Amino acid sequence: MQIAALNRRAQQRYATFVNTLDMVAEVLAEVDKLIAKYDDNAMSDSWTVASKDDLKSFRTKAFDELDRLRLLGKKHEAELISRDWRF
């Protein structure tokens, strides 16, 4: 009985993890719209702001890291659930 409850809790935690990754991916997808609206020339000279290309690079890196985390989670899914997220 206790093992079933722990297993259910571990499965819920993994589902929350996956749902959170999906939510972050959706938010990052919205960043494309903001980057498209960004004007490199609109900023004054007194501020140092990342360029449009820098922003695209940051977005790509963020998606790559998110995918890496997703693959790592999928690779260790059974282990995370069976050990209740303890390594």
PyMOL commands that place a pseudoatom at each C-alpha (Angstrom):
pseudoatom trace, name=CA, resn=MET, resi=1, chain=A, elem=C, hetatm=0, pos=[0.000, 0.000, 0.000]
pseudoatom trace, name=CA, resn=GLN, resi=2, chain=A, elem=C, hetatm=0, pos=[2.751, 2.444, 0.945]
pseudoatom trace, name=CA, resn=ILE, resi=3, chain=A, elem=C, hetatm=0, pos=[4.797, 1.499, -2.137]
pseudoatom trace, name=CA, resn=ALA, resi=4, chain=A, elem=C, hetatm=0, pos=[1.817, 2.155, -4.396]
pseudoatom trace, name=CA, resn=ALA, resi=5, chain=A, elem=C, hetatm=0, pos=[1.370, 5.602, -2.844]
pseudoatom trace, name=CA, resn=LEU, resi=6, chain=A, elem=C, hetatm=0, pos=[5.061, 6.410, -3.332]
pseudoatom trace, name=CA, resn=ASN, resi=7, chain=A, elem=C, hetatm=0, pos=[4.933, 5.154, -6.906]
pseudoatom trace, name=CA, resn=ARG, resi=8, chain=A, elem=C, hetatm=0, pos=[1.845, 7.254, -7.622]
pseudoatom trace, name=CA, resn=ARG, resi=9, chain=A, elem=C, hetatm=0, pos=[3.516, 10.312, -6.104]
pseudoatom trace, name=CA, resn=ALA, resi=10, chain=A, elem=C, hetatm=0, pos=[6.674, 9.700, -8.158]
pseudoatom trace, name=CA, resn=GLN, resi=11, chain=A, elem=C, hetatm=0, pos=[4.587, 9.378, -11.329]
pseudoatom trace, name=CA, resn=GLN, resi=12, chain=A, elem=C, hetatm=0, pos=[2.791, 12.618, -10.497]
pseudoatom trace, name=CA, resn=ARG, resi=13, chain=A, elem=C, hetatm=0, pos=[6.113, 14.368, -9.920]
pseudoatom trace, name=CA, resn=TYR, resi=14, chain=A, elem=C, hetatm=0, pos=[7.427, 13.121, -13.269]
pseudoatom trace, name=CA, resn=ALA, resi=15, chain=A, elem=C, hetatm=0, pos=[4.224, 14.256, -15.011]
pseudoatom trace, name=CA, resn=THR, resi=16, chain=A, elem=C, hetatm=0, pos=[4.629, 17.677, -13.387]
pseudoatom trace, name=CA, resn=PHE, resi=17, chain=A, elem=C, hetatm=0, pos=[8.228, 17.775, -14.614]
pseudoatom trace, name=CA, resn=VAL, resi=18, chain=A, elem=C, hetatm=0, pos=[7.179, 16.977, -18.194]
pseudoatom trace, name=CA, resn=ASN, resi=19, chain=A, elem=C, hetatm=0, pos=[4.284, 19.450, -18.099]
pseudoatom trace, name=CA, resn=THR, resi=20, chain=A, elem=C, hetatm=0, pos=[6.609, 22.164, -16.822]
pseudoatom trace, name=CA, resn=LEU, resi=21, chain=A, elem=C, hetatm=0, pos=[9.053, 21.515, -19.665]
pseudoatom trace, name=CA, resn=ASP, resi=22, chain=A, elem=C, hetatm=0, pos=[6.163, 21.788, -22.123]
pseudoatom trace, name=CA, resn=MET, resi=23, chain=A, elem=C, hetatm=0, pos=[5.025, 25.052, -20.563]
pseudoatom trace, name=CA, resn=VAL, resi=24, chain=A, elem=C, hetatm=0, pos=[8.536, 26.521, -20.767]
pseudoatom trace, name=CA, resn=ALA, resi=25, chain=A, elem=C, hetatm=0, pos=[8.730, 25.479, -24.436]
pseudoatom trace, name=CA, resn=GLU, resi=26, chain=A, elem=C, hetatm=0, pos=[5.438, 27.283, -25.129]
pseudoatom trace, name=CA, resn=VAL, resi=27, chain=A, elem=C, hetatm=0, pos=[6.713, 30.432, -23.448]
pseudoatom trace, name=CA, resn=LEU, resi=28, chain=A, elem=C, hetatm=0, pos=[9.973, 30.288, -25.387]
pseudoatom trace, name=CA, resn=ALA, resi=29, chain=A, elem=C, hetatm=0, pos=[7.983, 29.940, -28.606]
pseudoatom trace, name=CA, resn=GLU, resi=30, chain=A, elem=C, hetatm=0, pos=[6.361, 33.295, -27.792]
pseudoatom trace, name=CA, resn=VAL, resi=31, chain=A, elem=C, hetatm=0, pos=[9.823, 34.858, -27.605]
pseudoatom trace, name=CA, resn=ASP, resi=32, chain=A, elem=C, hetatm=0, pos=[10.052, 34.582, -31.396]
pseudoatom trace, name=CA, resn=LYS, resi=33, chain=A, elem=C, hetatm=0, pos=[7.270, 37.163, -31.707]
pseudoatom trace, name=CA, resn=LEU, resi=34, chain=A, elem=C, hetatm=0, pos=[9.100, 39.561, -29.421]
pseudoatom trace, name=CA, resn=ILE, resi=35, chain=A, elem=C, hetatm=0, pos=[12.390, 39.109, -31.230]
pseudoatom trace, name=CA, resn=ALA, resi=36, chain=A, elem=C, hetatm=0, pos=[10.648, 39.774, -34.557]
pseudoatom trace, name=CA, resn=LYS, resi=37, chain=A, elem=C, hetatm=0, pos=[9.332, 43.099, -33.196]
pseudoatom trace, name=CA, resn=TYR, resi=38, chain=A, elem=C, hetatm=0, pos=[12.702, 44.098, -31.758]
pseudoatom trace, name=CA, resn=ASP, resi=39, chain=A, elem=C, hetatm=0, pos=[14.407, 47.025, -33.489]
pseudoatom trace, name=CA, resn=ASP, resi=40, chain=A, elem=C, hetatm=0, pos=[18.178, 47.251, -33.036]
pseudoatom trace, name=CA, resn=ASN, resi=41, chain=A, elem=C, hetatm=0, pos=[18.170, 50.944, -33.926]
pseudoatom trace, name=CA, resn=ALA, resi=42, chain=A, elem=C, hetatm=0, pos=[15.430, 52.013, -31.504]
pseudoatom trace, name=CA, resn=MET, resi=43, chain=A, elem=C, hetatm=0, pos=[17.641, 51.937, -28.407]
pseudoatom trace, name=CA, resn=SER, resi=44, chain=A, elem=C, hetatm=0, pos=[19.495, 55.031, -27.264]
pseudoatom trace, name=CA, resn=ASP, resi=45, chain=A, elem=C, hetatm=0, pos=[23.271, 55.105, -27.076]
pseudoatom trace, name=CA, resn=SER, resi=46, chain=A, elem=C, hetatm=0, pos=[23.301, 55.212, -23.291]
pseudoatom trace, name=CA, resn=TRP, resi=47, chain=A, elem=C, hetatm=0, pos=[22.007, 51.650, -22.942]
pseudoatom trace, name=CA, resn=THR, resi=48, chain=A, elem=C, hetatm=0, pos=[23.783, 48.466, -23.889]
pseudoatom trace, name=CA, resn=VAL, resi=49, chain=A, elem=C, hetatm=0, pos=[21.243, 45.961, -25.152]
pseudoatom trace, name=CA, resn=ALA, resi=50, chain=A, elem=C, hetatm=0, pos=[21.671, 42.627, -26.887]
pseudoatom trace, name=CA, resn=SER, resi=51, chain=A, elem=C, hetatm=0, pos=[21.230, 42.699, -30.651]
pseudoatom trace, name=CA, resn=LYS, resi=52, chain=A, elem=C, hetatm=0, pos=[18.509, 40.809, -32.495]
pseudoatom trace, name=CA, resn=ASP, resi=53, chain=A, elem=C, hetatm=0, pos=[21.048, 38.154, -33.496]
pseudoatom trace, name=CA, resn=ASP, resi=54, chain=A, elem=C, hetatm=0, pos=[22.183, 37.792, -29.874]
pseudoatom trace, name=CA, resn=LEU, resi=55, chain=A, elem=C, hetatm=0, pos=[18.577, 37.325, -28.772]
pseudoatom trace, name=CA, resn=LYS, resi=56, chain=A, elem=C, hetatm=0, pos=[18.041, 34.641, -31.416]
pseudoatom trace, name=CA, resn=SER, resi=57, chain=A, elem=C, hetatm=0, pos=[21.211, 32.928, -30.248]
pseudoatom trace, name=CA, resn=PHE, resi=58, chain=A, elem=C, hetatm=0, pos=[20.067, 33.025, -26.605]
pseudoatom trace, name=CA, resn=ARG, resi=59, chain=A, elem=C, hetatm=0, pos=[16.691, 31.591, -27.614]
pseudoatom trace, name=CA, resn=THR, resi=60, chain=A, elem=C, hetatm=0, pos=[18.358, 28.770, -29.567]
pseudoatom trace, name=CA, resn=LYS, resi=61, chain=A, elem=C, hetatm=0, pos=[20.610, 27.948, -26.623]
pseudoatom trace, name=CA, resn=ALA, resi=62, chain=A, elem=C, hetatm=0, pos=[17.624, 27.924, -24.270]
pseudoatom trace, name=CA, resn=PHE, resi=63, chain=A, elem=C, hetatm=0, pos=[15.707, 25.532, -26.543]
pseudoatom trace, name=CA, resn=ASP, resi=64, chain=A, elem=C, hetatm=0, pos=[18.772, 23.299, -26.874]
pseudoatom trace, name=CA, resn=GLU, resi=65, chain=A, elem=C, hetatm=0, pos=[19.185, 23.119, -23.098]
pseudoatom trace, name=CA, resn=LEU, resi=66, chain=A, elem=C, hetatm=0, pos=[15.470, 22.445, -22.662]
pseudoatom trace, name=CA, resn=ASP, resi=67, chain=A, elem=C, hetatm=0, pos=[15.658, 19.594, -25.177]
pseudoatom trace, name=CA, resn=ARG, resi=68, chain=A, elem=C, hetatm=0, pos=[18.739, 18.236, -23.419]
pseudoatom trace, name=CA, resn=LEU, resi=69, chain=A, elem=C, hetatm=0, pos=[16.910, 18.292, -20.099]
pseudoatom trace, name=CA, resn=ARG, resi=70, chain=A, elem=C, hetatm=0, pos=[13.870, 16.619, -21.675]
pseudoatom trace, name=CA, resn=LEU, resi=71, chain=A, elem=C, hetatm=0, pos=[16.046, 13.841, -23.147]
pseudoatom trace, name=CA, resn=LEU, resi=72, chain=A, elem=C, hetatm=0, pos=[17.837, 13.366, -19.844]
pseudoatom trace, name=CA, resn=GLY, resi=73, chain=A, elem=C, hetatm=0, pos=[14.513, 13.125, -18.015]
pseudoatom trace, name=CA, resn=LYS, resi=74, chain=A, elem=C, hetatm=0, pos=[13.171, 10.635, -20.556]
pseudoatom trace, name=CA, resn=LYS, resi=75, chain=A, elem=C, hetatm=0, pos=[16.347, 8.578, -20.354]
pseudoatom trace, name=CA, resn=HIS, resi=76, chain=A, elem=C, hetatm=0, pos=[16.045, 8.318, -16.569]
pseudoatom trace, name=CA, resn=GLU, resi=77, chain=A, elem=C, hetatm=0, pos=[12.234, 8.239, -16.372]
pseudoatom trace, name=CA, resn=ALA, resi=78, chain=A, elem=C, hetatm=0, pos=[11.981, 4.695, -15.005]
pseudoatom trace, name=CA, resn=GLU, resi=79, chain=A, elem=C, hetatm=0, pos=[14.773, 5.304, -12.510]
pseudoatom trace, name=CA, resn=LEU, resi=80, chain=A, elem=C, hetatm=0, pos=[13.312, 8.600, -11.299]
pseudoatom trace, name=CA, resn=ILE, resi=81, chain=A, elem=C, hetatm=0, pos=[9.915, 7.017, -10.739]
pseudoatom trace, name=CA, resn=SER, resi=82, chain=A, elem=C, hetatm=0, pos=[11.212, 3.830, -9.137]
pseudoatom trace, name=CA, resn=ARG, resi=83, chain=A, elem=C, hetatm=0, pos=[13.488, 5.675, -6.699]
pseudoatom trace, name=CA, resn=ASP, resi=84, chain=A, elem=C, hetatm=0, pos=[11.064, 8.522, -5.986]
pseudoatom trace, name=CA, resn=TRP, resi=85, chain=A, elem=C, hetatm=0, pos=[13.529, 11.013, -7.533]
pseudoatom trace, name=CA, resn=ARG, resi=86, chain=A, elem=C, hetatm=0, pos=[16.470, 9.974, -5.329]
pseudoatom trace, name=CA, resn=PHE, resi=87, chain=A, elem=C, hetatm=0, pos=[19.822, 9.186, -6.960]
for i in range(1, 87): cmd.bond("trace and resi %d" % i, "trace and resi %d" % (i + 1))
show_as sticks, trace
zoom trace
